Each structure stands twice: as C-alpha cells, then as structure tokens.
C-alpha cells in the first residue's frame, strides 16, 4: 500500500498508546507518516469524548481535518476511538465528511480500512466487541509519538468500577489485562529504542491482573518490569485507592527504579458524595491509604483529581472536600467541574449544580492548592534532585526537565543551567536555587548516567 497518512490523537495517554499502535501498523503496511495534514492522502483522528469539552474538541478537530479534502490531497478521513464507538449510529449522518469509523477495540484493523478507502470505498464502519481480550502482540507494533526517552505502557483496558458520572465502561468495556510476559517483552523493546522512563497507565492500574490471575498482580508486574535493562524510572498513574494493595505499596518502597510517585484519582472526600458517585471508598479509607503510602515512602509525591459540583453537592459537602484537601496537602492536584454526560446515571440525578457555582468551587480548591504547592517547592531549595532532561530553551540558554516527582505533561518542571552540553533523555543532578508556585530553578551539580 502506497500513500501518506497524518495522525491526530486526542484525549488521554491511554488513547495515545492506541494511536501509536495504529501508526506502527500503518507504517508497516507501506504508508508514510507525515506531520503536515496538507500532505496526507489519509487523515486519522483518534478521538476522546470523556467529558463535554473533549467531545467538542473531537468534533472541531474532525471538521478541521475534513477541510483538507478541499485544500489538500486528502482522499479519506478516518475517525477512531471513543467518539466513533459512542456515536457510531449518528456519525455518517451528522458528519458526511467522515469516510470510516473504528471502534475502541477495532484499531488494529486500521491498515485494512486505510486500503479500502484508498481504493475508493466510503462509509466504512468497523466495530468489534468492546470486551474483546487485549492483543498480546500490539506492543511490537508501536511507533512512539512521545519524546524517545519516555513511553507509556498500557497494561489493561476497560473498567469495572461503573462510577455514576463516567461513560468509559460503555465505550471501553470491562477490565481486561495483558499478560505479564507480553508487557515485559514490550518494555524490553521500548528500552532497546532508548526509553528510560516507563509510565504505567490503564483505566484502573491497581487491579491489574485480577481477571487473568485471580488477584491483583500489579506488585508482581512491577518487580518484573524493574528487571528490564535500560529502564531507569517507572511511574504509576491511575491507581484507585480502593484497590491499591499493601503488596504494591511495599514493592514501590523496595524497588529503586520505581519513582516515589503515584496518581490516585480520588474524585471526592465526602462520604455522601462518594456514595452518589458510585465510588467504593470513604474518607476514612482514603486517609488510611494516604497514610500507608507516606509511611512506606516519606518522600512520595501523591497526585490526585477532584470533581466539584457533582449533582446534589451541598456547600457543606464541598467544604468537607476543601478541608480534606488542606489536611492531606497533596503534592499535585487537579480539579474538574462535573460534566453532565449523556447515558450516565448521574446525568439524570436531581439537583444539578449551576456552572457558576462549579467554577467558584474549583477556583477555591485551586487557590488553596497553589499555596500548598508553593510551600512544597520552597522546601526543595538547597536540595539536589535527579532530573531527566527534557530540552533546552536556546534563547535563554536554560534547560528544562523533570524530577521523579513530576509526570510528563501534567506536573511542574525544573529549569536549570549547565556548563556542559546536555541531551534530552539524560539524567543529571541539579541543585535547586529558587522556586515558584509549581516549578523549580537550579543549576547542574554534576552529571551521571544513572538515576540511582
């Protein structure tokens, strides 16, 4: 198959992994991947519609890409991912510019669909069972779209939690894990390509392996991944506090390659709101889990996310959340205003909160968190941190990078100077001299080749 293809990936890092698999498949089929949509014979948009803003971004991007049928050389527009899965019945009627759709578990058939479009076929709909097992071979197909020194490792698909605000189980199916062996093999291939930092992702990483092995096996998986030569940092995202095991916490504390960093999507801390959300945690459980993490790893950076303005959230319930956040003093915190998603139980709940109130509550938490974050950053002055170099700002002659306490794209940065020329992906020691609300400023203390 000859031709060119351009790719746009929207939404989360789990979606990015699917996009990388599709890129690899298309490249191996003979298509040339190009950065400019105007030069592409085919354009693929991997969509997200988790919340209203993501849905609108996906629609806008599809319409924008469709313009290249008029102004560029585009012969076909393929829409993949969550939007295609969720609105497969409406897609061709509402967006006649689209030539093919691929559901969330059909993306490995992208080459076949691309070929059919290039031969002139239109209105192709490729959907498969959303509960289909994950393919063990997919990791071998990936074309990385991240910087070459870090990559995401998607260890499972789908979700069994069925939170009342979330549409994901209807689009991604039940929780299905990949085998430990296939994930170690994929990690080995990534390391051979120069990847140093591995970021573990899934809808719910903490229950990894429960479907395959009869119990959560994240601890076992982490130990195996730590044996892969070349991988220096391993980072955990999206661990639900309800199912995060003591064995996983202990493994994090014992294995030097595992960053003392964790993302816990708590969403709320008031028991009544948690119950309406369909969450299985309580504020007591949350406090106990956070205490366990900090006891095992006093230097751990804990990131979490909150949803404010959930249906029926009273001022008192919100203040309970605000107080909890102040007492827990999370290292990293993100806040979403509740999004009323079609097809979810919460969308039909009474006492929907006005947008203005949601925004005010979000602002209140973020203002509080800004002070907490600044205090954390201030404490780092005078310390020496291992920093993974991300790049250089040539005009200022300043490098930027991340510590083990900072995940790609979502957390703060370290800005620093150095006498020697540094390459992206190097790990160097930086002495922190100054701090802002979220970022650190310093200078290279000495360079080495290991994060240990």
C-alpha distance (Angstrom), angle and dihedral (degrees) to the residues before:
residue distance angle dihedral
X1 . . .
X2 3.80 . .
X3 3.77 129.6 .
X4 3.79 143.3 74.0
X5 3.80 131.4 -80.2
X6 3.79 133.6 -165.2
X7 3.78 123.6 -161.5
X8 3.79 135.8 -153.2
X9 3.80 118.2 -172.2
X10 3.80 118.7 -166.8
X11 3.78 132.9 -173.8
X12 3.77 130.1 15.2
X13 3.78 133.6 6.9
X14 3.81 89.8 -105.5
X15 3.80 87.2 61.8
X16 3.79 88.2 49.0
X17 3.81 90.6 59.6
X18 3.81 90.5 52.8
X19 3.81 88.3 49.8
X20 3.80 91.3 51.3
X21 3.79 90.3 52.6
X22 3.81 90.6 51.0
X23 3.82 90.7 48.2
X24 3.78 90.0 52.4
X25 3.80 93.0 48.5
X26 3.79 93.1 48.5
X27 3.79 92.2 47.1
X28 3.82 92.1 50.2
X29 3.81 89.6 49.2
X30 3.81 89.5 61.8
X31 3.78 102.9 -96.5
X32 3.80 118.6 131.4
X33 3.80 115.2 -129.6
X34 3.82 112.6 -134.3
X35 3.79 131.2 -173.9
X36 3.82 97.2 -144.1
X37 3.80 115.7 74.2
X38 3.81 90.0 -155.0
X39 3.82 88.5 66.5
X40 3.81 96.2 47.8
X41 3.79 126.7 105.3
X42 3.80 88.0 -165.3
X43 3.80 129.8 30.1
X44 3.80 121.9 -162.4
X45 3.79 122.9 -164.8
X46 3.81 115.2 -167.4
X47 3.78 102.2 -158.6
X48 3.78 140.3 -152.8
X49 3.81 128.4 -160.1
X50 3.81 102.0 167.0
X51 3.80 91.8 129.9
X52 3.80 134.8 9.2
X53 3.81 94.8 -94.0
X54 3.82 91.1 52.5
X55 3.81 90.8 48.3
X56 3.79 91.4 52.1
X57 3.81 91.8 47.1
X58 3.80 90.5 51.6
X59 3.81 93.0 50.6
X60 3.80 92.7 46.4
X61 3.80 91.3 49.0
X62 3.82 92.9 49.9
X63 3.81 91.4 51.4
X64 3.79 90.8 46.1
X65 3.81 91.7 51.3
X66 3.83 90.6 46.9
X67 3.80 89.0 64.1
X68 3.82 89.1 70.1
X69 3.79 87.5 70.6
X70 3.79 84.8 69.5
X71 3.80 102.6 32.2
X72 3.81 102.1 28.0
X73 3.79 138.7 34.0
X74 3.82 96.8 -88.0
X75 3.79 113.0 146.2
X76 3.78 96.8 174.4
X77 3.81 141.8 21.0
X78 3.82 118.0 -153.8
X79 3.81 122.0 -166.8
X80 3.81 115.7 -161.0
X81 3.77 137.1 173.7
X82 3.78 135.2 28.7
X83 3.81 99.9 -12.8
X84 3.80 90.8 50.8
X85 3.80 90.9 49.1
X86 3.79 96.2 44.9
X87 3.81 98.6 44.0
X88 3.79 102.2 28.0
X89 3.81 91.9 131.4
X90 3.79 94.1 53.4
X91 3.79 101.5 35.3
X92 3.81 102.4 90.9
X93 3.80 92.4 39.0
X94 3.78 95.4 49.9
X95 3.81 96.7 34.7
X96 3.82 111.2 31.2
X97 3.82 87.8 170.4
X98 3.82 88.6 75.3
X99 3.81 115.3 92.6
X100 3.80 101.0 -173.9
X101 3.78 141.1 7.7
X102 3.80 128.7 -154.8
X103 3.78 122.4 -163.7
X104 3.79 125.0 -133.9
X105 3.80 94.0 -89.0
X106 3.81 97.9 35.8
X107 3.79 99.7 68.6
X108 3.80 94.3 104.7
X109 3.80 87.4 68.7
X110 3.80 90.5 62.4
X111 3.83 94.6 112.5
X112 3.81 93.1 55.5
X113 3.80 90.7 48.8
X114 3.81 91.6 47.4
X115 3.79 90.8 52.5
X116 3.79 93.1 49.9
X117 3.80 91.3 51.2
X118 3.80 93.0 49.0
X119 3.80 87.7 53.7
X120 3.80 89.3 56.1
X121 3.79 103.8 -96.5
X122 3.82 118.0 143.0
X123 3.81 139.5 -171.7
X124 3.80 94.6 36.2
X125 3.78 115.9 172.9
X126 3.81 117.0 -167.9
X127 3.80 114.2 -179.1
X128 3.78 128.5 156.5
X129 3.80 135.7 -177.9
X130 3.81 107.7 -61.4
X131 3.82 88.1 -146.1
X132 3.80 94.3 55.7
X133 3.83 113.2 133.8
X134 3.79 116.7 -98.9
X135 3.79 114.6 -97.2
X136 3.79 112.1 -111.3
X137 3.79 94.4 -153.9
X138 3.80 98.1 53.7
X139 3.80 94.7 94.8
X140 3.78 90.9 65.9
X141 3.79 90.3 60.3
X142 3.80 100.8 55.9
X143 3.78 125.7 123.1
X144 3.79 105.1 -162.6
X145 3.79 116.7 -125.2
X146 3.80 94.5 -178.9
X147 3.78 124.2 82.6
X148 3.79 105.7 -71.8
X149 3.80 95.7 -110.2
X150 3.82 97.2 64.2
X151 3.78 135.8 38.2
X152 3.77 140.4 174.9
X153 3.78 120.2 -116.0
X154 3.81 113.2 -154.3
X155 3.79 105.6 -154.3
X156 3.80 100.7 177.6
X157 3.77 143.2 5.7
X158 3.79 132.9 -136.5
X159 3.78 132.1 16.3
X160 3.81 137.3 -107.0
X161 3.80 97.4 -166.8
X162 3.83 100.0 88.5
X163 3.79 95.9 -162.4
X164 3.80 108.6 -166.8
X165 3.81 94.0 -120.0
X166 3.80 97.2 48.5
X167 3.81 131.4 89.5
X168 3.83 95.8 -175.6
X169 3.86 98.3 102.5
X170 3.81 89.5 55.7
X171 3.80 91.1 53.1
X172 3.80 102.1 32.2
X173 3.80 102.8 29.9
X174 3.78 130.5 -142.0
X175 3.78 123.7 -24.8
X176 3.84 113.1 -75.6
X177 3.80 124.3 174.5
X178 3.78 131.7 -154.3
X179 3.78 118.1 -129.2
X180 3.78 121.0 -92.2
X181 3.81 89.9 -121.9
X182 3.81 94.1 56.1
X183 3.81 92.2 47.2
X184 3.80 92.6 50.2
X185 3.80 89.1 49.2
X186 3.80 91.7 50.7
X187 3.81 91.4 47.3
X188 3.81 90.0 51.4
X189 3.81 89.7 53.7
X190 3.79 90.7 48.6
X191 3.81 91.4 50.3
X192 3.80 89.9 50.8
X193 3.82 87.7 56.1
X194 3.80 90.7 55.5
X195 3.80 101.6 -93.7
X196 3.81 111.6 153.8
X197 3.80 101.6 168.7
X198 3.79 120.9 54.9
X199 3.81 117.3 -164.6
X200 3.82 112.7 -160.5
X201 3.81 113.9 -144.2
X202 3.81 140.8 171.0
X203 3.78 135.7 132.8
X204 3.82 86.0 -89.6
X205 3.80 115.1 5.3
X206 3.80 97.5 178.5
X207 3.82 94.6 71.2
X208 3.80 93.4 48.5
X209 3.80 111.7 149.1
X210 3.80 98.0 13.7
X211 3.80 91.2 116.9
X212 3.82 94.2 47.2
X213 3.79 103.7 35.2
X214 3.80 104.9 26.2
X215 3.80 94.9 -111.6
X216 3.81 137.4 45.0
X217 3.81 108.1 -75.3
X218 3.79 102.7 -177.9
X219 3.80 90.0 119.5
X220 3.81 91.5 54.9
X221 3.80 92.0 46.1
X222 3.81 92.0 50.7
X223 3.79 91.8 51.6
X224 3.79 91.0 51.7
X225 3.80 93.1 47.4
X226 3.81 90.0 51.7
X227 3.82 88.8 63.7
X228 3.82 92.8 62.9
X229 3.78 109.4 109.2
X230 3.80 114.1 -127.2
X231 3.79 96.8 27.7
X232 3.79 107.7 110.4
X233 3.80 105.7 167.0
X234 3.82 127.2 37.2
X235 3.80 117.2 -171.7
X236 3.83 128.7 -168.1
X237 3.79 123.3 -143.1
X238 3.82 132.5 178.2
X239 3.81 101.4 18.9
X240 3.79 110.0 163.8
X241 3.81 109.3 -135.7
X242 3.80 91.7 -140.0
X243 3.80 92.8 63.1
X244 3.80 102.7 28.4
X245 3.81 103.2 121.3
X246 3.79 130.7 -143.0
X247 3.80 87.5 -123.2
X248 3.82 90.8 59.7
X249 3.79 91.9 47.7
X250 3.79 90.5 50.0
X251 3.80 92.0 49.1
X252 3.79 90.7 50.8
X253 3.79 89.7 52.6
X254 3.81 94.8 46.6
X255 3.80 103.5 42.7
X256 3.83 112.5 76.4
X257 3.81 93.8 -156.1
X258 3.80 92.5 60.6
X259 3.79 112.2 90.5
X260 3.78 114.9 -126.0
X261 3.78 88.1 -120.0
X262 3.77 132.7 106.7
X263 3.79 137.6 176.2
X264 3.82 111.9 -141.8
X265 3.84 112.1 -177.1
X266 3.81 96.7 -150.7
X267 3.85 97.2 161.1
X268 3.83 94.9 -171.5
X269 3.79 142.7 2.0
X270 3.78 104.3 -151.9
X271 3.79 110.5 100.0
X272 3.81 95.4 -140.5
X273 3.81 92.7 50.7
X274 3.81 91.6 45.1
X275 3.79 88.9 53.8
X276 3.81 92.3 50.6
X277 3.79 88.5 48.6
X278 3.79 90.2 55.6
X279 3.79 91.4 -119.2
X280 3.79 117.9 150.9
X281 3.79 95.9 -144.6
X282 3.78 134.1 90.2
X283 3.78 129.9 -156.9
X284 3.81 89.3 -104.4
X285 3.82 91.2 54.2
X286 3.80 90.6 47.9
X287 3.78 92.2 51.3
X288 3.80 91.1 48.0
X289 3.80 93.3 49.7
X290 3.79 93.0 47.8
X291 3.80 90.1 48.2
X292 3.82 90.4 50.5
X293 3.81 91.4 52.1
X294 3.79 93.5 48.2
X295 3.80 93.5 44.9
X296 3.81 90.6 52.6
X297 3.82 94.1 41.9
X298 3.82 113.4 19.2
X299 3.81 90.3 -175.0
X300 3.81 95.8 51.3
X301 3.81 119.4 133.9
X302 3.80 110.2 -140.5
X303 3.80 118.7 -160.8
X304 3.77 122.2 -170.2
X305 3.80 141.8 168.2
X306 3.81 130.3 -138.0
X307 3.79 132.4 -160.2
X308 3.80 113.8 -147.0
X309 3.77 126.6 -168.9
X310 3.79 95.8 34.4
X311 3.82 110.7 169.1
X312 3.78 110.7 -73.3
X313 3.81 94.8 9.9
X314 3.80 104.4 155.8
X315 3.77 124.7 -154.0
X316 3.79 88.5 -107.8
X317 3.81 92.2 52.2
X318 3.78 90.1 49.4
X319 3.80 91.8 49.3
X320 3.81 88.2 51.9
X321 3.80 87.8 57.6
X322 3.81 91.7 45.6
X323 3.80 91.4 51.4
X324 3.80 91.3 47.3
X325 3.81 91.5 52.3
X326 3.79 91.0 49.6
X327 3.80 92.8 49.8
X328 3.80 96.2 44.0
X329 3.82 92.9 45.4
X330 3.78 96.7 -157.3
X331 3.79 115.5 -149.9
X332 3.80 91.3 -136.7
X333 3.80 127.5 20.1
X334 3.79 135.3 178.0
X335 3.81 126.0 -174.7
X336 3.79 129.4 -156.4
X337 3.77 126.2 -170.2
X338 3.80 110.8 -128.9
X339 3.80 113.3 -91.0
X340 3.80 117.1 -152.2
X341 3.80 101.3 -131.4
X342 3.78 121.3 -162.4
X343 3.81 112.4 -118.9
X344 3.81 96.7 25.5
X345 3.83 125.2 111.2
X346 3.81 91.7 -125.1
X347 3.80 91.8 59.2
X348 3.81 89.3 67.9
X349 3.80 96.5 43.7
X350 3.78 119.5 117.5
X351 3.80 124.2 -112.5
X352 3.79 99.1 41.1
X353 3.80 108.9 -169.2
X354 3.80 122.5 -118.2
X355 3.80 115.8 -109.2
X356 3.80 92.7 -122.8
X357 3.80 91.0 57.2
X358 3.81 91.4 47.2
X359 3.79 91.4 52.9
X360 3.80 92.8 48.3
X361 3.79 91.0 51.5
X362 3.79 90.9 48.9
X363 3.78 90.8 50.6
X364 3.82 91.8 49.5
X365 3.80 92.8 55.4
X366 3.79 94.2 43.3
X367 3.80 92.4 49.4
X368 3.79 89.1 52.7
X369 3.80 91.6 45.6
X370 3.80 92.1 50.2
X371 3.81 89.1 62.8
X372 3.81 91.9 46.9
X373 3.80 91.8 48.7
X374 3.80 92.1 48.7
X375 3.80 89.6 52.2
X376 3.80 91.1 52.1
X377 3.79 91.4 48.8
X378 3.82 91.7 48.4
X379 3.80 90.3 56.0
X380 3.81 90.2 57.9
X381 3.83 93.3 64.4
X382 3.79 108.9 114.6
X383 3.81 94.7 19.0
X384 3.80 126.7 114.5
X385 3.79 115.4 -126.3
X386 3.78 132.6 -169.4
X387 3.81 105.0 -124.3
X388 3.78 129.8 -168.3
X389 3.81 107.3 -141.4
X390 3.81 112.2 -123.7
X391 3.78 100.3 176.2
X392 3.77 147.8 -60.7
X393 3.79 134.1 -89.2
X394 3.82 97.2 -140.9
X395 3.79 97.7 -166.5
X396 3.80 91.7 54.8
X397 3.82 93.6 33.2
X398 3.80 88.3 -131.9
X399 3.80 128.8 134.7
X400 3.78 124.8 -142.8
X401 3.77 129.3 -155.4
X402 3.79 147.3 143.3
X403 3.78 135.9 -103.8
X404 3.78 125.5 -141.4
X405 3.82 85.1 -93.0
X406 3.81 92.9 63.2
X407 3.80 127.1 73.6
X408 3.82 120.4 -152.6
X409 3.80 117.2 -85.8
X410 3.82 97.6 -4.4
X411 3.81 108.4 59.4
X412 3.79 137.0 54.6
X413 3.80 129.8 -72.6
X414 3.77 137.8 -132.4
X415 3.81 115.2 -129.7
X416 3.78 113.6 -160.4
X417 3.80 146.3 158.6
X418 3.78 128.0 -129.1
X419 3.78 136.4 -178.3
X420 3.81 95.4 -141.4
X421 3.80 124.2 64.1
X422 3.81 109.7 -101.8
X423 3.79 129.7 -159.3
X424 3.79 127.1 -140.6
X425 3.78 109.1 -96.3
X426 3.80 95.7 33.3
X427 3.78 117.0 126.1
X428 3.80 114.1 -137.8
X429 3.79 137.5 169.6
X430 3.79 114.7 -110.3
X431 3.79 127.3 -169.3
X432 3.79 109.8 -141.1
X433 3.82 113.3 -129.6
X434 3.81 104.2 165.8
X435 3.80 140.1 12.8
X436 3.79 138.0 -153.4
X437 3.82 127.7 -168.5
X438 3.80 93.4 -75.4
X439 3.83 109.1 -0.6
X440 3.80 136.7 63.2
X441 3.82 131.0 -138.6
X442 3.79 126.0 -154.9
X443 3.79 149.3 121.6
X444 3.79 135.1 -100.2
X445 3.79 110.2 -85.5
X446 3.80 95.4 -174.5
X447 3.80 135.1 -33.7
X448 3.78 127.4 -122.4
X449 3.78 139.3 164.8
X450 3.79 99.1 -120.9
X451 3.76 136.6 63.4
X452 3.78 91.0 -142.7
